[in-house]
Amino acid sequence: MSTATATPPRRPNRLRLSLFVFLGVYPLVTALIYALAPLTLDWQVWQRNLVMVPMIVLSMVFVIIPAIHKHCHRWL
């Protein structure tokens, strides 16, 4: 019985991953600010953030970060 030595998966470079996350999140945050501004003119900043932050976090977890891992894995 031969034992194959599998190489462990390479860990992504944190600096490059953070750059790719920034490139994905910045346009999202900017677009959400412009989209929500007319609807939330009279709101406090904390109220706007209470609406916007969950949208950003869900987008990061389910769309942006998986897309980065899928399409940019060789650069990480």
N, C-alpha and C positions, 0 to 999 in steps of 0.2 A: 504494500500500500504506500503510495507516494503522497507526500504532503506538499501541496502547492502553497507557496508563500505569496499571499496576496498583498499587494501594496496598499497601505491604508489610504483613504481618500485625502487629497491635498486640502489643507485649510486655506480659505480665501485670504488674500492680503487685505487687512482691515482698512488700510488707507485707500486702496483702489475701490474696495466695496463701498466705503463711505462716499467716495467721489461719484460712483454710479448711482447710489441712493440719492445724493444731492441732485444729480441731473434729472432724476425721475420725480423727486418730491417738489423741487422748486417750481416747476411749471404748474404742478397740481395745486400747490398752495396759492400761487398767483392767480390762477384761473378761479379758484373758489372764492378768493377775496373779491375779485371783480364780479363774480356771479351773485354772491350773497350781499354785496354792499347795498344795492337798491332795496333789498327786502329787509335789511337790518339797520337802516339809518339811525333810528331812535334807540337802538340797543346799546347796552354797555359792552365794553370789550370782552369781559368775561362771559357774557351771554353769547356773543358771536363765536368765541372760542369753544364754548360748550357744544355748539352745533358743528363747527368746522373740524375740530380735532378728531372726533370719532370717524368722520368721513375720511380724513387723511390717514389715520391709523389703519382702518379697514382696507383702504386702497393700497397702503404699503404692504400689509401682511398678505393680502390675497391677490394682488396684481403686480405691483412694482417689484418687490423683492423676488418673487418667483420668476418674473420675466428677466430680471437681471441674471439670476442663476442659470436660466435656460439659454439666454442669448449671449451672455458675456462671460460664461464660465472659464473660457481659456485665458481671459485677461485678468482674472481675479487671483 
